[in-house]
Amino acid sequence: MNTEYWTVLGDSERDQWTYVPRQTIGPLRFGMDREEAITAMAAYGFAAEQRDMGSWHLTGRTQWRVEFLKPRPVAWSRPGGVKCYFIEGAGLTCVLVDGLAGPQVTHEGIRLIGRVPSELYRDMEAYALQHDLGLQSSPGGDLFVEGFEIELGAQRAGDTVLTWALFFNTGTIAGTSWDIAPAEVWHQW
């Protein structure tokens, strides 16, 4: 069995991004259009693959996925994975970051990507207690700190699992991440 697919990039091999909820993640800004995002990501060495996903929730607005891939220097490694979702008239609404090879995203000093879930939850709980904030449960059942605006998930890395994350801004067009993210987000990796 080829287990190289599960190899995890170390933080030093990943792009280092910061996240500001509902505003920015790395070089991306929520609300920006596809062409702006493609230009911004190209400056960091990412190639783009676009796909029209059809109408979003029967509103007639077109939803697009742009997958950003970054070639890696090691032959076995997966391309660095970032999937962005755009809704016509709203721009960038969701950013999905791969846990094994995507950029490391940090918010409030907490590394969010490629972590053992229990360790990340411990760090978020400590942050919430230190700042007198609450912990919330996402529609998927994962915990996050109030105001972080993320959905966490786990993907296999050999005999363990590591975190991936969906960063989102529902704006005025949706109530939760589950309302705005396409179904493929919850069934990937």
PyMOL commands that set and color helices and strands:
alter all, ss='L'
color gray80, all
select helices_A, chain A and resi 4-6+11-13+34-42+117-130+177-180+183-187
alter helices_A, ss='H'
color red, helices_A
select strands_A, chain A and resi 16-20+24-25+28-29+47-55+62-70+80-87+91-97+104-107+110-111+135-137+143-145+150-157+160-168
alter strands_A, ss='S'
color yellow, strands_A
deselect
rebuild
show_as cartoon
